[in-house]
Amino acid sequence: MKKATPSRLLRILPVILAILSFLVLPASGKVEGSLGNVEPTGYYAVRSAYAVGRAFTTGWLPCIDEHYGAFFPGSNDYNQHYVGPGGDSATCISDHGCISQWDWWGTYRSVLLLPKSWLYSVQPCLWKRSDAWVAGNYRATVWID
């Protein structure tokens, strides 16, 4: 058997390291921990609302006590925009200011509250503005888990 010399060890060291890395690292790219496979935690993305409708009620009167919203996927939503006719500036007719000033609601802040003065041309709750009820006209930055 040949004697191990420093130059010989340096030549086989990359091979040994490659073999060890295949044995230690999982092939899936996931990290094994005490909780099992751990995936990346999530990311922010711009998404459209998937529905527009009643978010909650504060009484028993139809429409008067109902509060409406645009429902988004994800959580911790922000940076909302109206992409329907007239863009963001079209929303400034509401009595709550432009869309950038509207509030988010819900445990996960995933419902953009829509003012009734934006949804209806005549108060209380007469003559729906058709474009205001289209979910795809609302976009926001949302956290996707």
N, C-alpha and C positions, 0 to 999 in steps of 0.2 A: 504494500500500500504506500502511495506517495505521501510525502509529508505536506501538510497544509502550510502554504506560504501566504504572506499578505496579498500578493498579486493574484493568487489563485482564489482567495476569499473574496476579493473585490470583483472578480469576474462572475462568481456565482451569487453574490449578494442580491442583484436585481431579480434573479429567478426566485430566490427564497422569499423576498418581499412580495412578489407577485402572487406566489402561492398562498402566503399568509393573508394577503388582502382578500383573496377569493374565499378563504375559509372564514374570515371574521365578518366581512360585510355581506348583508343580505342582497340577493339579486334584485329584489323588487324596488329598492331605493327607499324602503320604509325603515324606520329605526325601531328595533325591538326595545321595549322598556317594560317597566313594571305594569303598565296599563295595556300592554299588547302593541299592536301596530299603531304607530302615531303618524298621521297624515299631516300635510301642511294645514294651518289653521283656517285659512280663507283668504279672500281678496275683495277689494272694492271694484265695482263695475257699474257702468251706466245701463239702466234697464228701464223699460216702459212699465207702466201700471198694468195689472192684469184684470182689474175690475174697477168700476165706479159705482158706488151705492151707499146705502145707509151704514154708517159706522157704529152709531149708538143712539139711544134716545134718553131724554131727560124728563119725560112725562108721558102722557097718554094721547096728546093731540097729534094727529097725523100731520106730517111735514113741519108744523110749528115746533114741535119738540124733538124732531129728528135732526141728526147731524150727519152730514155726508162726507165721504172721503174717496180718494183714489188709493187703491190697495196695491202695494208693491211687494215684490219678493225680497227676501233678505231682512236685514235689520240695520239700525243706526243710520237711517237714510238721511240724505241732505242734498243740497244743490239742486233743488227742484226746478223744472222748466215746463212750459206749455209749448208744444211744437205744432199745435193746430193752427188754424187760420189766424193771422195777426201776431203769432208768437207770444212771448212773455208780456209784451205791452198790451195785448188784448185783455189780459186778466186784471189790469189796473182799474177797470170799471167797478170792481167789487168794493163793498164797504169795509173790507179788511186790507185794502191796498193791493199791490201787485203780488204775484205768486211767490216771489222771493221772501215775502213777509208772512206767508201762511204757515200755520203750525203743523207739526207732526204729532201724532197721537198713537197710543197703544204701548204695550209693554216693550215691544221691540222697535218703537218709532218707525213703523212701516206703513202707516196710513196718513196720507197727506189730507188734512181737513180742507174741504172745499166750501167756501162761503155760499150761502143760499143766494146772495145777490149776484153771484157769478153763475150759478146753475140755472136760475130762473130770471126771465126778463121783467116780470111783474111780481111784486110781493103781495101776499104770502103765497109762494109756490105756484105761480101761474106761468104758463108758456116757457117750457124748458128751452134752454139754448142747446140745440142738438149737438154741437161740437164739444160743449163742455162735459157731456156725458160719455164721450168716447175715451176709453181707458188708454188706448195707444197714443193719445194726444199729450199724455203726461210722462215725463222722464225724470229720473233722479239717479244720484249716485247711491248705491246700496252695498251693504256688506254681505257677501255670499259666503256661507259656511261650507 
